Amino acid sequence: REFFEVIEGLYSSIEAWPGTLPLLSALKERGFPMAIATSSPRESFLKKMQIHPAILEAMDTFVTGDEVVHGKPAPDIFQEAAHRLGCDPKRCVVFEDSPLGIQGAQTAGCLTVALPDQRMPSNLPRFDALGATWTLQAISDFNVSHLNRVSRTGTPVSKP
């Protein structure tokens, strides 16, 4: 319990990635349904979102780690998020900063945007090996027009 109290004390210092809110707005304006699929337990997730209410408000739903049987890298959380959105996972795009998350999203059949955390350079070879649909240095590098290059089956027509 003490560990979680220390972690929760850090939430207020965690900033949203630069470019997150403009991207969410652009996706929302175009009618894309959106969900958060987080390994965090529901209670912790909701506390984090108190710091970033605009992110949560942009979402149609969310799934937390304590709502699925198997956590990442299993596909369960991504499949459940797609189900709650009423979407085929093959038509979903998952933004992830974790190799385990990319692996789980790929196993679910989703398109993936890898956002390697520059503070964890040891993860870079793992991201490279997974071959995400897109690998970006920052979420602000994602242009919604990338989605125009995805076929109706969910296969990228070309990588940007």
C-alpha positions in Angstrom: 0.0 0.0 0.0 2.8 2.4 0.8 4.4 1.9 -2.6 1.1 2.9 -4.3 0.9 6.0 -2.1 4.4 7.1 -3.1 3.5 6.5 -6.8 0.2 8.4 -6.5 2.1 11.3 -5.0 4.0 11.6 -8.3 0.9 11.8 -10.5 0.7 15.6 -10.3 4.2 15.9 -11.8 3.4 13.7 -14.8 2.7 15.9 -17.9 0.8 14.8 -20.9 3.0 14.1 -23.9 3.3 17.3 -26.0 0.8 17.1 -28.9 -1.6 14.7 -27.1 -4.5 17.0 -26.8 -4.4 18.4 -30.4 -4.2 14.8 -31.7 -7.2 13.7 -29.6 -9.1 16.8 -30.8 -8.3 16.0 -34.4 -9.4 12.4 -34.1 -12.6 13.4 -32.2 -13.4 16.0 -34.9 -13.2 13.3 -37.5 -15.5 10.9 -35.6 -12.9 8.3 -34.5 -14.1 6.5 -31.4 -11.3 6.4 -28.7 -10.4 4.3 -25.7 -7.7 4.0 -23.2 -6.4 0.5 -22.4 -4.1 0.8 -19.4 -2.4 -1.8 -17.3 -3.0 0.4 -14.3 -5.7 -0.7 -11.8 -9.0 1.3 -12.1 -8.4 3.2 -8.9 -4.9 4.4 -9.8 -6.0 5.2 -13.4 -8.9 7.4 -12.2 -6.5 9.2 -9.8 -4.1 9.9 -12.7 -6.9 11.2 -14.9 -7.8 13.8 -12.3 -4.6 15.4 -13.3 -5.5 15.2 -17.1 -9.3 15.4 -17.3 -9.2 16.6 -20.9 -7.7 13.3 -22.0 -10.3 11.2 -20.2 -13.1 13.5 -21.5 -12.0 12.8 -25.1 -12.4 9.1 -24.6 -15.5 7.0 -25.3 -14.5 4.3 -22.9 -11.5 2.9 -21.0 -10.3 -0.5 -19.8 -8.1 -1.0 -16.8 -5.7 -3.8 -16.0 -7.9 -5.2 -13.3 -10.8 -5.7 -15.7 -9.1 -8.3 -17.9 -7.8 -11.8 -17.1 -4.4 -11.5 -18.8 -2.4 -8.3 -18.8 -0.1 -7.0 -21.6 1.5 -8.6 -23.6 -1.7 -10.7 -23.9 -4.2 -9.1 -26.3 -7.1 -9.1 -23.8 -7.1 -5.4 -22.9 -7.0 -4.3 -26.5 -9.7 -6.8 -27.5 -11.9 -5.5 -24.7 -11.4 -1.9 -25.6 -12.3 -2.6 -29.3 -15.4 -4.5 -28.1 -16.5 -1.6 -25.9 -16.1 0.7 -28.8 -18.0 -1.6 -31.1 -15.0 -1.9 -33.4 -13.1 -4.7 -35.1 -9.6 -4.7 -33.5 -8.1 -4.8 -37.1 -9.5 -1.3 -37.5 -8.0 0.0 -34.3 -4.8 2.0 -33.9 -3.0 1.6 -30.6 -0.5 4.2 -29.4 2.0 2.6 -27.0 5.2 3.5 -25.2 5.8 -0.1 -24.1 7.1 -3.0 -26.1 4.7 -5.3 -24.2 1.8 -3.1 -25.2 2.9 -3.1 -28.9 3.1 -6.9 -28.7 -0.3 -7.2 -27.2 -1.9 -4.8 -29.6 -0.4 -6.7 -32.6 -1.6 -10.0 -31.2 -5.1 -8.5 -31.0 -4.7 -7.5 -34.7 -4.5 -3.8 -34.2 -2.4 -1.3 -36.1 0.3 0.1 -33.8 2.1 3.4 -33.1 5.2 2.8 -31.1 6.3 5.8 -29.0 9.6 4.7 -27.5 10.3 6.4 -24.2 13.7 8.1 -24.7 14.4 7.6 -21.0 14.5 3.8 -21.7 16.9 3.3 -24.6 17.2 -0.4 -23.8 13.7 -0.8 -25.2 14.6 0.4 -28.6 15.8 -2.9 -30.0 12.6 -4.5 -28.7 10.5 -1.9 -30.5 12.6 -2.5 -33.7 12.1 -6.3 -33.5 8.3 -5.9 -33.1 7.9 -3.8 -36.3 5.1 -1.5 -35.3 3.0 -0.1 -38.1 4.4 3.4 -37.2 7.3 4.2 -34.9 7.5 7.9 -33.9 9.7 9.9 -31.6 6.8 11.9 -30.3 3.0 11.6 -30.4 2.9 15.0 -32.1 4.6 13.4 -35.1 1.5 11.4 -35.8 -0.6 13.0 -38.5 -4.3 12.0 -38.8 -3.7 11.7 -42.6 -1.7 8.6 -41.8 -5.1 6.9 -41.3 -6.1 7.8 -44.8 -3.4 5.4 -45.9 -5.1 2.4 -44.2 -7.3 0.2 -46.3 -10.7 -0.9 -45.3 -9.3 -4.2 -44.0 -7.0 -2.3 -41.6 -3.8 -2.9 -43.5 -1.5 0.1 -44.1 -1.4 1.0 -47.7 2.0 2.5 -47.1 4.0 3.6 -44.1 4.7 7.3 -43.8 
